[in-house]
């Protein structure tokens, strides 16, 4: 898939999960994508970074994306459900900054009274300015009611220069759009998927965003760690 992505002009691949750094092929995939001239973004919780991975993550062309929920241990850990996650993530954010690794952070407003603005200020105090806030999107575990979620839950620019390949080979318009299968790489190439009627139908079903250009907090191609923000579809 990395070969095919490079061949059709993709400039950046994003490794997601679960936690992608736990894959036994993680380092090999990063190295291979870099060897083809692709940028690599690793979407990680930064809870635990293996010592041997820091050198890999410090390579030119590699960047990190993570989530941060509050400026306090209690506030962040209440969202993640894991004691010590705030301290670990914050410490690894500091280490990433020390090593000069580009970091993008999403703050998703999940709980009443969550210290979202304080979290942003805390990140800025660490020198991290690529920060986006978002609401909870009603997809996946956050979906409400029976049936498929509405496309209004997406950022509005899924399938526009972005796509996701799931573990079973299904291709979707973005990582949050897993409920919109638009083809499969099992028995077809990426190029064939993107030229297929099914892909075009799915892409056409997602209304353009209301804001053009999007507001400063909108990160339309980076839906996994927040972003989106005010950049919902016109039908929202």
Buried (B, 14 or more C-beta within 10 A) or exposed (E): BBEBBBEEEBEBBBBBBEBBBEEEEBBEBBEBBBEEEBBBBBBBBBBBBEEEBBEBBEEEBBBBBBBBBBBBBEBBBBBBEEEEBBEBBBEBBEBBBEEEBBBBBBBBBBBEEBBBEEBBEBBEEBEBEBBBBBBEBBBEEBBEEEEEBBBBBBBBBBBBEBBBBBEEBBBBBBBBBBBBBBBBBEEBBBEEBBEBEEBEEBBEBBBEBBBEEBEEBBBBBBBBBBBBBBBBBEEB
